[in-house]
Amino acid sequence: MTERGQRMLKCTVRRSHQLSAESLAKDLNTLCGFQISTTTVHGELHGMGFHGLAAASKPYITKCNAKRRMQWCKAHHH
């Protein structure tokens, strides 16, 4: 991958954080005329320090637990 392609890739990732490597490869292929595979884009992103992270799932709060939390907060307000 050329330096120009790396700069364009980095700029694209910074503009929109939620794109996948596959969609980034398609964008670079159509907009810039590059022929880059998804694997290459993924490797370049890894090399630039961009790593995909999944959001941590939070447990649902039941009505009973919400009521207990509110009671505790009111009791420990001061």
Secondary structure, DSSP 8 states (H G I E B T S, - for coil): --HHHHHHHHHHHHH-TT--HHHHHHHHHHHH-----HHHHHHHHHHHT-------------HHHHHHHHHHHHHT--
